Amino acid sequence: MLGWAITFLVIALIAAVLGFGGIAGASAGIAQILFFVFLVLFVISLIARGARSAK
C-alpha cells in the first residue's frame, strides 16, 4: 500500500511540473488517502502483534 502511495505522489509531482493542475491535485489526494490508510493498518498490526506476544 505504501508503494501505491509513493507511486501516486510521483505522478502528482510529474503532473505538477508539466502544468496539469487537476491531475496533480487528484493524484496528491489519492496518495494522501493511501498513506493514512497504510498508517492505520500498520498501527493495527503492531497492536495485534503486541497482544499476541503478550499471551
PDB file of N, H, CA, C and O in Angstrom:
ATOM      1  N   MET A   1       0.835  -1.187   0.000  1.00  0.00           N
ATOM      2  CA  MET A   1       0.000   0.000   0.000  1.00  0.00           C
ATOM      3  C   MET A   1       0.881   1.253   0.000  1.00  0.00           C
ATOM      4  O   MET A   1       0.564   2.252  -0.645  1.00  0.00           O
ATOM      5  N   LEU A   2       1.966   1.178   0.719  1.00  0.00           N
ATOM      6  H   LEU A   2       2.224   0.366   1.243  1.00  0.00           H
ATOM      7  CA  LEU A   2       2.874   2.327   0.736  1.00  0.00           C
ATOM      8  C   LEU A   2       3.473   2.555  -0.647  1.00  0.00           C
ATOM      9  O   LEU A   2       3.734   3.693  -1.039  1.00  0.00           O
ATOM     10  N   GLY A   3       3.687   1.478  -1.374  1.00  0.00           N
ATOM     11  H   GLY A   3       3.474   0.554  -1.056  1.00  0.00           H
ATOM     12  CA  GLY A   3       4.202   1.601  -2.742  1.00  0.00           C
ATOM     13  C   GLY A   3       3.243   2.352  -3.648  1.00  0.00           C
ATOM     14  O   GLY A   3       3.666   3.172  -4.463  1.00  0.00           O
ATOM     15  N   TRP A   4       1.933   2.072  -3.507  1.00  0.00           N
ATOM     16  H   TRP A   4       1.589   1.406  -2.845  1.00  0.00           H
ATOM     17  CA  TRP A   4       0.925   2.786  -4.293  1.00  0.00           C
ATOM     18  C   TRP A   4       0.891   4.266  -3.919  1.00  0.00           C
ATOM     19  O   TRP A   4       0.743   5.123  -4.790  1.00  0.00           O
ATOM     20  N   ALA A   5       1.029   4.566  -2.632  1.00  0.00           N
ATOM     21  H   ALA A   5       1.150   3.869  -1.925  1.00  0.00           H
ATOM     22  CA  ALA A   5       1.030   5.965  -2.197  1.00  0.00           C
ATOM     23  C   ALA A   5       2.210   6.709  -2.809  1.00  0.00           C
ATOM     24  O   ALA A   5       2.066   7.843  -3.265  1.00  0.00           O
ATOM     25  N   ILE A   6       3.366   6.076  -2.818  1.00  0.00           N
ATOM     26  H   ILE A   6       3.483   5.155  -2.448  1.00  0.00           H
ATOM     27  CA  ILE A   6       4.552   6.704  -3.405  1.00  0.00           C
ATOM     28  C   ILE A   6       4.377   6.870  -4.910  1.00  0.00           C
ATOM     29  O   ILE A   6       4.789   7.881  -5.478  1.00  0.00           O
ATOM     30  N   THR A   7       3.765   5.877  -5.559  1.00  0.00           N
ATOM     31  H   THR A   7       3.430   5.055  -5.097  1.00  0.00           H
ATOM     32  CA  THR A   7       3.520   5.969  -6.997  1.00  0.00           C
ATOM     33  C   THR A   7       2.633   7.156  -7.332  1.00  0.00           C
ATOM     34  O   THR A   7       2.943   7.925  -8.242  1.00  0.00           O
ATOM     35  N   PHE A   8       1.529   7.312  -6.604  1.00  0.00           N
ATOM     36  H   PHE A   8       1.277   6.687  -5.866  1.00  0.00           H
ATOM     37  CA  PHE A   8       0.641   8.441  -6.862  1.00  0.00           C
ATOM     38  C   PHE A   8       1.308   9.773  -6.525  1.00  0.00           C
ATOM     39  O   PHE A   8       1.030  10.784  -7.171  1.00  0.00           O
ATOM     40  N   LEU A   9       2.186   9.784  -5.520  1.00  0.00           N
ATOM     41  H   LEU A   9       2.412   8.963  -4.995  1.00  0.00           H
ATOM     42  CA  LEU A   9       2.910  11.002  -5.205  1.00  0.00           C
ATOM     43  C   LEU A   9       3.835  11.393  -6.350  1.00  0.00           C
ATOM     44  O   LEU A   9       3.927  12.569  -6.699  1.00  0.00           O
ATOM     45  N   VAL A  10       4.518  10.418  -6.934  1.00  0.00           N
ATOM     46  H   VAL A  10       4.444   9.462  -6.651  1.00  0.00           H
ATOM     47  CA  VAL A  10       5.403  10.695  -8.075  1.00  0.00           C
ATOM     48  C   VAL A  10       4.589  11.189  -9.272  1.00  0.00           C
ATOM     49  O   VAL A  10       4.994  12.129  -9.956  1.00  0.00           O
ATOM     50  N   ILE A  11       3.440  10.553  -9.523  1.00  0.00           N
ATOM     51  H   ILE A  11       3.111   9.790  -8.967  1.00  0.00           H
ATOM     52  CA  ILE A  11       2.569  11.010 -10.613  1.00  0.00           C
ATOM     53  C   ILE A  11       2.133  12.443 -10.379  1.00  0.00           C
ATOM     54  O   ILE A  11       2.105  13.248 -11.309  1.00  0.00           O
ATOM     55  N   ALA A  12       1.791  12.766  -9.132  1.00  0.00           N
ATOM     56  H   ALA A  12       1.813  12.112  -8.376  1.00  0.00           H
ATOM     57  CA  ALA A  12       1.373  14.133  -8.809  1.00  0.00           C
ATOM     58  C   ALA A  12       2.499  15.133  -9.039  1.00  0.00           C
ATOM     59  O   ALA A  12       2.271  16.227  -9.554  1.00  0.00           O
ATOM     60  N   LEU A  13       3.708  14.753  -8.656  1.00  0.00           N
ATOM     61  H   LEU A  13       3.893  13.864  -8.237  1.00  0.00           H
ATOM     62  CA  LEU A  13       4.844  15.664  -8.852  1.00  0.00           C
ATOM     63  C   LEU A  13       5.143  15.885 -10.329  1.00  0.00           C
ATOM     64  O   LEU A  13       5.407  17.010 -10.753  1.00  0.00           O
ATOM     65  N   ILE A  14       5.100  14.813 -11.108  1.00  0.00           N
ATOM     66  H   ILE A  14       4.885  13.899 -10.764  1.00  0.00           H
ATOM     67  CA  ILE A  14       5.357  14.948 -12.545  1.00  0.00           C
ATOM     68  C   ILE A  14       4.266  15.786 -13.206  1.00  0.00           C
ATOM     69  O   ILE A  14       4.561  16.645 -14.038  1.00  0.00           O
ATOM     70  N   ALA A  15       3.002  15.540 -12.840  1.00  0.00           N
ATOM     71  H   ALA A  15       2.763  14.843 -12.165  1.00  0.00           H
ATOM     72  CA  ALA A  15       1.897  16.313 -13.410  1.00  0.00           C
ATOM     73  C   ALA A  15       1.993  17.781 -13.025  1.00  0.00           C
ATOM     74  O   ALA A  15       1.671  18.654 -13.830  1.00  0.00           O
ATOM     75  N   ALA A  16       2.430  18.061 -11.807  1.00  0.00           N
ATOM     76  H   ALA A  16       2.692  17.352 -11.152  1.00  0.00           H
ATOM     77  CA  ALA A  16       2.576  19.455 -11.376  1.00  0.00           C
ATOM     78  C   ALA A  16       3.672  20.164 -12.168  1.00  0.00           C
ATOM     79  O   ALA A  16       3.514  21.321 -12.559  1.00  0.00           O
ATOM     80  N   VAL A  17       4.777  19.467 -12.401  1.00  0.00           N
ATOM     81  H   VAL A  17       4.905  18.527 -12.084  1.00  0.00           H
ATOM     82  CA  VAL A  17       5.878  20.060 -13.167  1.00  0.00           C
ATOM     83  C   VAL A  17       5.438  20.353 -14.601  1.00  0.00           C
ATOM     84  O   VAL A  17       5.830  21.366 -15.182  1.00  0.00           O
ATOM     85  N   LEU A  18       4.620  19.461 -15.168  1.00  0.00           N
ATOM     86  H   LEU A  18       4.302  18.639 -14.696  1.00  0.00           H
ATOM     87  CA  LEU A  18       4.169  19.634 -16.546  1.00  0.00           C
ATOM     88  C   LEU A  18       2.976  20.583 -16.674  1.00  0.00           C
ATOM     89  O   LEU A  18       2.560  20.913 -17.785  1.00  0.00           O
ATOM     90  N   GLY A  19       2.423  21.023 -15.537  1.00  0.00           N
ATOM     91  H   GLY A  19       2.761  20.755 -14.634  1.00  0.00           H
ATOM     92  CA  GLY A  19       1.358  22.013 -15.581  1.00  0.00           C
ATOM     93  C   GLY A  19      -0.052  21.450 -15.576  1.00  0.00           C
ATOM     94  O   GLY A  19      -1.004  22.184 -15.842  1.00  0.00           O
ATOM     95  N   PHE A  20      -0.211  20.180 -15.285  1.00  0.00           N
ATOM     96  H   PHE A  20       0.562  19.583 -15.069  1.00  0.00           H
ATOM     97  CA  PHE A  20      -1.543  19.582 -15.211  1.00  0.00           C
ATOM     98  C   PHE A  20      -2.021  19.648 -13.763  1.00  0.00           C
ATOM     99  O   PHE A  20      -1.840  18.703 -12.995  1.00  0.00           O
ATOM    100  N   GLY A  21      -2.626  20.760 -13.406  1.00  0.00           N
ATOM    101  H   GLY A  21      -2.773  21.527 -14.029  1.00  0.00           H
ATOM    102  CA  GLY A  21      -3.018  21.013 -12.019  1.00  0.00           C
ATOM    103  C   GLY A  21      -4.079  20.067 -11.502  1.00  0.00           C
ATOM    104  O   GLY A  21      -3.990  19.612 -10.362  1.00  0.00           O
ATOM    105  N   GLY A  22      -5.081  19.757 -12.309  1.00  0.00           N
ATOM    106  H   GLY A  22      -5.154  20.126 -13.235  1.00  0.00           H
ATOM    107  CA  GLY A  22      -6.159  18.876 -11.869  1.00  0.00           C
ATOM    108  C   GLY A  22      -5.681  17.475 -11.589  1.00  0.00           C
ATOM    109  O   GLY A  22      -6.045  16.873 -10.579  1.00  0.00           O
ATOM    110  N   ILE A  23      -4.861  16.953 -12.487  1.00  0.00           N
ATOM    111  H   ILE A  23      -4.565  17.442 -13.308  1.00  0.00           H
ATOM    112  CA  ILE A  23      -4.323  15.605 -12.307  1.00  0.00           C
ATOM    113  C   ILE A  23      -3.376  15.575 -11.111  1.00  0.00           C
ATOM    114  O   ILE A  23      -3.362  14.607 -10.350  1.00  0.00           O
ATOM    115  N   ALA A  24      -2.597  16.621 -10.946  1.00  0.00           N
ATOM    116  H   ALA A  24      -2.608  17.408 -11.564  1.00  0.00           H
ATOM    117  CA  ALA A  24      -1.663  16.675  -9.819  1.00  0.00           C
ATOM    118  C   ALA A  24      -2.416  16.705  -8.498  1.00  0.00           C
ATOM    119  O   ALA A  24      -2.031  16.023  -7.548  1.00  0.00           O
ATOM    120  N   GLY A  25      -3.477  17.485  -8.430  1.00  0.00           N
ATOM    121  H   GLY A  25      -3.790  18.039  -9.202  1.00  0.00           H
ATOM    122  CA  GLY A  25      -4.258  17.562  -7.199  1.00  0.00           C
ATOM    123  C   GLY A  25      -4.945  16.254  -6.870  1.00  0.00           C
ATOM    124  O   GLY A  25      -4.966  15.828  -5.715  1.00  0.00           O
ATOM    125  N   ALA A  26      -5.507  15.615  -7.886  1.00  0.00           N
ATOM    126  H   ALA A  26      -5.490  15.961  -8.824  1.00  0.00           H
ATOM    127  CA  ALA A  26      -6.184  14.333  -7.670  1.00  0.00           C
ATOM    128  C   ALA A  26      -5.191  13.261  -7.235  1.00  0.00           C
ATOM    129  O   ALA A  26      -5.475  12.492  -6.317  1.00  0.00           O
ATOM    130  N   SER A  27      -4.045  13.203  -7.874  1.00  0.00           N
ATOM    131  H   SER A  27      -3.814  13.828  -8.620  1.00  0.00           H
ATOM    132  CA  SER A  27      -3.041  12.200  -7.518  1.00  0.00           C
ATOM    133  C   SER A  27      -2.488  12.444  -6.119  1.00  0.00           C
ATOM    134  O   SER A  27      -2.242  11.498  -5.370  1.00  0.00           O
ATOM    135  N   ALA A  28      -2.294  13.703  -5.771  1.00  0.00           N
ATOM    136  H   ALA A  28      -2.494  14.471  -6.379  1.00  0.00           H
ATOM    137  CA  ALA A  28      -1.806  14.015  -4.424  1.00  0.00           C
ATOM    138  C   ALA A  28      -2.847  13.624  -3.382  1.00  0.00           C
ATOM    139  O   ALA A  28      -2.495  13.116  -2.317  1.00  0.00           O
ATOM    140  N   GLY A  29      -4.113  13.853  -3.672  1.00  0.00           N
ATOM    141  H   GLY A  29      -4.399  14.266  -4.537  1.00  0.00           H
ATOM    142  CA  GLY A  29      -5.174  13.458  -2.752  1.00  0.00           C
ATOM    143  C   GLY A  29      -5.234  11.952  -2.560  1.00  0.00           C
ATOM    144  O   GLY A  29      -5.380  11.470  -1.436  1.00  0.00           O
ATOM    145  N   ILE A  30      -5.123  11.212  -3.651  1.00  0.00           N
ATOM    146  H   ILE A  30      -5.005  11.603  -4.564  1.00  0.00           H
ATOM    147  CA  ILE A  30      -5.127   9.746  -3.570  1.00  0.00           C
ATOM    148  C   ILE A  30      -3.920   9.257  -2.785  1.00  0.00           C
ATOM    149  O   ILE A  30      -4.039   8.352  -1.960  1.00  0.00           O
ATOM    150  N   ALA A  31      -2.765   9.849  -3.034  1.00  0.00           N
ATOM    151  H   ALA A  31      -2.668  10.585  -3.705  1.00  0.00           H
ATOM    152  CA  ALA A  31      -1.549   9.461  -2.316  1.00  0.00           C
ATOM    153  C   ALA A  31      -1.704   9.716  -0.823  1.00  0.00           C
ATOM    154  O   ALA A  31      -1.271   8.904  -0.006  1.00  0.00           O
ATOM    155  N   GLN A  32      -2.311  10.824  -0.466  1.00  0.00           N
ATOM    156  H   GLN A  32      -2.663  11.485  -1.129  1.00  0.00           H
ATOM    157  CA  GLN A  32      -2.507  11.162   0.940  1.00  0.00           C
ATOM    158  C   GLN A  32      -3.455  10.167   1.606  1.00  0.00           C
ATOM    159  O   GLN A  32      -3.187   9.713   2.719  1.00  0.00           O
ATOM    160  N   ILE A  33      -4.546   9.826   0.949  1.00  0.00           N
ATOM    161  H   ILE A  33      -4.763  10.194   0.045  1.00  0.00           H
ATOM    162  CA  ILE A  33      -5.501   8.862   1.499  1.00  0.00           C
ATOM    163  C   ILE A  33      -4.842   7.499   1.680  1.00  0.00           C
ATOM    164  O   ILE A  33      -4.992   6.872   2.728  1.00  0.00           O
ATOM    165  N   LEU A  34      -4.119   7.039   0.671  1.00  0.00           N
ATOM    166  H   LEU A  34      -3.997   7.548  -0.181  1.00  0.00           H
ATOM    167  CA  LEU A  34      -3.447   5.739   0.766  1.00  0.00           C
ATOM    168  C   LEU A  34      -2.407   5.719   1.870  1.00  0.00           C
ATOM    169  O   LEU A  34      -2.240   4.706   2.550  1.00  0.00           O
ATOM    170  N   PHE A  35      -1.711   6.823   2.054  1.00  0.00           N
ATOM    171  H   PHE A  35      -1.846   7.646   1.502  1.00  0.00           H
ATOM    172  CA  PHE A  35      -0.696   6.888   3.105  1.00  0.00           C
ATOM    173  C   PHE A  35      -1.336   6.773   4.483  1.00  0.00           C
ATOM    174  O   PHE A  35      -0.824   6.058   5.344  1.00  0.00           O
ATOM    175  N   PHE A  36      -2.453   7.470   4.703  1.00  0.00           N
ATOM    176  H   PHE A  36      -2.869   8.051   4.003  1.00  0.00           H
ATOM    177  CA  PHE A  36      -3.104   7.402   6.000  1.00  0.00           C
ATOM    178  C   PHE A  36      -3.734   6.033   6.242  1.00  0.00           C
ATOM    179  O   PHE A  36      -3.742   5.552   7.376  1.00  0.00           O
ATOM    180  N   VAL A  37      -4.260   5.400   5.199  1.00  0.00           N
ATOM    181  H   VAL A  37      -4.254   5.791   4.279  1.00  0.00           H
ATOM    182  CA  VAL A  37      -4.780   4.033   5.340  1.00  0.00           C
ATOM    183  C   VAL A  37      -3.629   3.090   5.711  1.00  0.00           C
ATOM    184  O   VAL A  37      -3.788   2.215   6.563  1.00  0.00           O
ATOM    185  N   PHE A  38      -2.473   3.272   5.069  1.00  0.00           N
ATOM    186  H   PHE A  38      -2.344   3.983   4.378  1.00  0.00           H
ATOM    187  CA  PHE A  38      -1.303   2.469   5.402  1.00  0.00           C
ATOM    188  C   PHE A  38      -0.915   2.658   6.865  1.00  0.00           C
ATOM    189  O   PHE A  38      -0.623   1.681   7.555  1.00  0.00           O
ATOM    190  N   LEU A  39      -0.908   3.897   7.347  1.00  0.00           N
ATOM    191  H   LEU A  39      -1.146   4.690   6.787  1.00  0.00           H
ATOM    192  CA  LEU A  39      -0.540   4.147   8.738  1.00  0.00           C
ATOM    193  C   LEU A  39      -1.510   3.481   9.705  1.00  0.00           C
ATOM    194  O   LEU A  39      -1.085   2.888  10.696  1.00  0.00           O
ATOM    195  N   VAL A  40      -2.801   3.572   9.429  1.00  0.00           N
ATOM    196  H   VAL A  40      -3.146   4.053   8.623  1.00  0.00           H
ATOM    197  CA  VAL A  40      -3.799   2.958  10.297  1.00  0.00           C
ATOM    198  C   VAL A  40      -3.613   1.444  10.329  1.00  0.00           C
ATOM    199  O   VAL A  40      -3.621   0.844  11.404  1.00  0.00           O
ATOM    200  N   LEU A  41      -3.446   0.826   9.175  1.00  0.00           N
ATOM    201  H   LEU A  41      -3.439   1.313   8.302  1.00  0.00           H
ATOM    202  CA  LEU A  41      -3.244  -0.623   9.134  1.00  0.00           C
ATOM    203  C   LEU A  41      -1.945  -1.035   9.821  1.00  0.00           C
ATOM    204  O   LEU A  41      -1.884  -2.089  10.453  1.00  0.00           O
ATOM    205  N   PHE A  42      -0.923  -0.219   9.703  1.00  0.00           N
ATOM    206  H   PHE A  42      -0.972   0.638   9.190  1.00  0.00           H
ATOM    207  CA  PHE A  42       0.351  -0.508  10.354  1.00  0.00           C
ATOM    208  C   PHE A  42       0.202  -0.476  11.876  1.00  0.00           C
ATOM    209  O   PHE A  42       0.710  -1.354  12.572  1.00  0.00           O
ATOM    210  N   VAL A  43      -0.493   0.533  12.384  1.00  0.00           N
ATOM    211  H   VAL A  43      -0.907   1.246  11.819  1.00  0.00           H
ATOM    212  CA  VAL A  43      -0.697   0.637  13.833  1.00  0.00           C
ATOM    213  C   VAL A  43      -1.548  -0.537  14.330  1.00  0.00           C
ATOM    214  O   VAL A  43      -1.264  -1.105  15.385  1.00  0.00           O
ATOM    215  N   ILE A  44      -2.587  -0.900  13.576  1.00  0.00           N
ATOM    216  H   ILE A  44      -2.818  -0.439  12.719  1.00  0.00           H
ATOM    217  CA  ILE A  44      -3.423  -2.035  13.970  1.00  0.00           C
ATOM    218  C   ILE A  44      -2.598  -3.321  14.007  1.00  0.00           C
ATOM    219  O   ILE A  44      -2.762  -4.138  14.913  1.00  0.00           O
ATOM    220  N   SER A  45      -1.718  -3.502  13.030  1.00  0.00           N
ATOM    221  H   SER A  45      -1.585  -2.839  12.293  1.00  0.00           H
ATOM    222  CA  SER A  45      -0.894  -4.717  13.025  1.00  0.00           C
ATOM    223  C   SER A  45       0.102  -4.722  14.189  1.00  0.00           C
ATOM    224  O   SER A  45       0.391  -5.782  14.743  1.00  0.00           O
ATOM    225  N   LEU A  46       0.625  -3.564  14.563  1.00  0.00           N
ATOM    226  H   LEU A  46       0.390  -2.703  14.112  1.00  0.00           H
ATOM    227  CA  LEU A  46       1.521  -3.503  15.723  1.00  0.00           C
ATOM    228  C   LEU A  46       0.781  -3.852  16.999  1.00  0.00           C
ATOM    229  O   LEU A  46       1.306  -4.579  17.841  1.00  0.00           O
ATOM    230  N   ILE A  47      -0.432  -3.342  17.151  1.00  0.00           N
ATOM    231  H   ILE A  47      -0.858  -2.751  16.467  1.00  0.00           H
ATOM    232  CA  ILE A  47      -1.226  -3.638  18.340  1.00  0.00           C
ATOM    233  C   ILE A  47      -1.572  -5.123  18.389  1.00  0.00           C
ATOM    234  O   ILE A  47      -1.476  -5.750  19.444  1.00  0.00           O
ATOM    235  N   ALA A  48      -1.972  -5.683  17.251  1.00  0.00           N
ATOM    236  H   ALA A  48      -2.050  -5.173  16.395  1.00  0.00           H
ATOM    237  CA  ALA A  48      -2.317  -7.106  17.195  1.00  0.00           C
ATOM    238  C   ALA A  48      -1.099  -7.975  17.511  1.00  0.00           C
ATOM    239  O   ALA A  48      -1.220  -8.977  18.215  1.00  0.00           O
ATOM    240  N   ARG A  49       0.052  -7.602  17.003  1.00  0.00           N
ATOM    241  H   ARG A  49       0.150  -6.788  16.431  1.00  0.00           H
ATOM    242  CA  ARG A  49       1.261  -8.367  17.271  1.00  0.00           C
ATOM    243  C   ARG A  49       1.637  -8.271  18.734  1.00  0.00           C
ATOM    244  O   ARG A  49       2.063  -9.262  19.327  1.00  0.00           O
ATOM    245  N   GLY A  50       1.488  -7.088  19.332  1.00  0.00           N
ATOM    246  H   GLY A  50       1.142  -6.283  18.850  1.00  0.00           H
ATOM    247  CA  GLY A  50       1.790  -6.923  20.753  1.00  0.00           C
ATOM    248  C   GLY A  50       0.841  -7.713  21.626  1.00  0.00           C
ATOM    249  O   GLY A  50       1.263  -8.298  22.624  1.00  0.00           O
ATOM    250  N   ALA A  51      -0.435  -7.741  21.270  1.00  0.00           N
ATOM    251  H   ALA A  51      -0.777  -7.266  20.459  1.00  0.00           H
ATOM    252  CA  ALA A  51      -1.412  -8.501  22.043  1.00  0.00           C
ATOM    253  C   ALA A  51      -1.162  -9.999  21.920  1.00  0.00           C
ATOM    254  O   ALA A  51      -1.345 -10.742  22.884  1.00  0.00           O
ATOM    255  N   ARG A  52      -0.745 -10.445  20.737  1.00  0.00           N
ATOM    256  H   ARG A  52      -0.596  -9.841  19.954  1.00  0.00           H
ATOM    257  CA  ARG A  52      -0.484 -11.866  20.521  1.00  0.00           C
ATOM    258  C   ARG A  52       0.758 -12.322  21.286  1.00  0.00           C
ATOM    259  O   ARG A  52       0.778 -13.429  21.825  1.00  0.00           O
ATOM    260  N   SER A  53       1.787 -11.486  21.340  1.00  0.00           N
ATOM    261  H   SER A  53       1.771 -10.587  20.902  1.00  0.00           H
ATOM    262  CA  SER A  53       3.020 -11.885  22.020  1.00  0.00           C
ATOM    263  C   SER A  53       2.891 -11.769  23.536  1.00  0.00           C
ATOM    264  O   SER A  53       3.678 -12.377  24.261  1.00  0.00           O
ATOM    265  N   ALA A  54       1.915 -11.000  24.034  1.00  0.00           N
ATOM    266  H   ALA A  54       1.276 -10.506  23.444  1.00  0.00           H
ATOM    267  CA  ALA A  54       1.732 -10.844  25.477  1.00  0.00           C
ATOM    268  C   ALA A  54       1.104 -12.079  26.104  1.00  0.00           C
ATOM    269  O   ALA A  54       1.188 -12.259  27.319  1.00  0.00           O
ATOM    270  N   LYS A  55       0.481 -12.927  25.311  1.00  0.00           N
ATOM    271  H   LYS A  55       0.412 -12.781  24.324  1.00  0.00           H
ATOM    272  CA  LYS A  55      -0.187 -14.112  25.873  1.00  0.00           C
ATOM    273  C   LYS A  55       0.773 -15.201  26.185  1.00  0.00           C
ATOM    274  O   LYS A  55       0.369 -16.261  26.663  1.00  0.00           O
TER     275      LYS A  55
END
